[in-house]
Amino acid sequence: MQNVLIVGAGQGGTAILKLFEQIDMINVQAVADINQHAPGIELAANKSINTYESYIDALNEPIDIIVETTGKEEVFNDLKNYKTRRSVLIPGTVAHVIYNLLNEKESLLDQLKKETDSRDLLLNSIHDGMIVIDLDHNITYVNEAAENILNLNRDEMVGHLVTEIISDSHLPNVMKTRKKELNQPLNLSNGKRIITTRIPLVTEQGELLGSFAVFKDITEVVELAEEITDLKNIQNMLEAIIQSSEEAISVVDEYGRGLLINPAYTKITGLEESEIIGKPATADISEGESMHMQVLETRRPVRGARMKVGPLKRDVLVNAAPILVDGVLKGSVAIIHDLSEIEALTSELKKARQIIRNLEAKYTFDDIIAQSTEMKLTLEQAKVGAKTPVTVLLRGESGTGKELIAHAIHNESDRKHYKFIRVNCASMEEEALEKALFGDETGPPEKQKGLFEEANNGSLFLDEIGDLSVDLQARVLHVLENQEIIRVGGRKPIPVNVRVIAATNVNLERAMMEKEFREDLFYRLNRLPIMIAPLRERTDDIEPLTQHLITKLNEDYGRNVKGVNVKALGILKEYDFPGNVRELENILGRAIISMEQNESYIKDKHLPSLRKHAFRDLDLFNEPENTEVIPLQDALDEFEKQLILETLEKNNYIKSKTAKQLNISLRNLYYKMEKHNLGKDVQS
């Protein structure tokens, strides 16, 4: 260990002191200065010292090296004369050189620090992560972006093997191959996905120093791309649905400009995309207002608006609704229905309903209004008939509800799971009716079956059986007695198991006396006769029937009538209803049609003029109490109606005799009965 004395505590002495403090083999005993004390240096002796020699004498240890830093020649000469033989004196020029070298070193270190800080600032300011490793695969540097992406602090990574931090890292392989790897995907253990570029660190001389990676977090980008892809798929799917839909669809934006139409729209309107897309919402309208614009103004849907569209002015029905995204109006979508197609479908539906009506029993005993004692007794008899296999004969005036009871008997019987077929015996010519009932062997195979065969195991309702010809009566009797039929043109008997329910408004007893109805058939049918009283004999049923029929008519007419007032009900109860329940329904229907939309109850003023029951009561030719004149056509119609009704009553509702007496054809009689709502082939 060399003991050193530094003479002079200026810049040179301070620089030398800093240098020697870093050397373990040198022990600085003191920094001597007659003018000032160097900070942190204590003298060996506490006495008055006024020369450099005094400093040296005061030290406890011998001095091996004396460094003169004052730069004064006289100080150097004094020290040169005083130093001992073992002491080495270093002149001030040498100290000055050392001082300059130290300053230069400090400057270089400061510059290097600034450059390092600038590099770190630069690398930390980029959004891409960076990792640098050395030849031993240890991490030597990471930037802030890398810390954020890896969710680790710098201290947790620097000095560790890169594979401890990123298990699938290829940086060691890049260092081995010395080849770049550009834009490689990598999944991190924290669930993030990155794209990384790996580059080896090689000097100009070809010396390998390590490798580094620059990487970008693409997790959100990938998720967004997947979301966009999903949205694209949804959009494509929706467009495919719209384009393939048979419903005509039109879409406009929030400004009412056309965005989208489908082929069904073009088919109905006759307009192509070029005539609609980007054009105002009114471009397709021939007559009426734009429902798109109404929806955009009110932000409310529109239902059932009628208008004409396209150059052909097609009559259509439009439903439109707003397109709202997070409460913001983005446009309007409309579904357009071709009314001509709807009308065709409605017609087909009516036909289908008629077929179903002929093949199924729609009503049960719960559907029949029975408030009066007479009707309650009738229903009790009908329920007994439903539980027995015998033929049932329903008797009563036209319009009393015989068909409803026939439906109910079938639905209450053990045949309810099989067909219920209704045939009106007065609605067809004899030859056609015979083929319809018994089948036609000469027809095509698919049409050879008759209604008796179709109704096998079920029920066959023969309405207006009193109008059957005597020959057909014989064939029906054969079926009832033998449970078999023979088709027209055929010879082979075909067994059938059919329950016959017959109905008539004809006086069969009188018809037998006049040889118009077979006695044997009558007694076969009359095993369980059920009489249905006319409406005039069961006035207790008028009020509940009225309410029931109003409910039905509301559905048919789209109204909301609640009932009839007391005065109107009184008028109805005083009327004798020659047309029975059917006439009551007709009267109520006409009353509802004459009402205003805001009226809820039928009043006496809404009721049509009720006809007289007997022809003799007509006042057509008497002077009316008021000055109102009845139009001629109305008077003629009323006269014709009453004459037909009177003649029907005299002939016990035998239509063939009535037509003969009136000197008109049977077909013409049916036409006039239907015209005046006297019934022909509706329920009896």
Secondary structure, DSSP 8 states (H G I E B T S, - for coil): -EEEEEE--SHHHHHHHHHHHT-TTEEEEEEE-SS---TT---SS-S---SHHHHHHH-SS--SEEEE-S--HHHHHHHHHH--TT-EEE-HHHHHHHHHHHHHHHHHHHHHHHHHHHHHHHHHHSSSEEEEE-TTSBEEEE-HHHHHHHT--GGGTTTSBHHHHSTT--HHHHHHHT--EEEEEEE-TTS-EEEEEEEEEE-TT--EEEEEEEEEE-HHHHHHHHHHHHHHHHHHHHHHHHHH-SSEEEEEETTSBEEEE-HHHHHHH---GGGTBTSBGGGGEEES--HHHHHHHH-S-EEEEEEEETTTTEEEEEEEEEEEETTEEEEEEEEEEEHHHHHHHHHHHHHHHHHHHHHS----GGGS---SHHHHHHHHHHHHHHTS-S-EEEE--TTS-HHHHHHHHHHHSTTTTS-EEEEETTSS-HHHHHHHHH-BTTS-GGG---HHHHTTTSEEEEETGGGS-HHHHHHHHHHHHHSEE--BT--S-EE---EEEEEE-S-HHHHHHTTSS-HHHHHHHTTEEEE---GGG-GGGHHHHHHHHHHHHHHHHT----EE-HHHHHHHHHS--TTHHHHHHHHHHHHHHHS-TT--EE-GGGS-----SSGGG--TTS--SSS----HHHHHHHHHHHHHHHHHHHTTT-HHHHHHHHTS-HHHHHHHHHHTT--SSS--
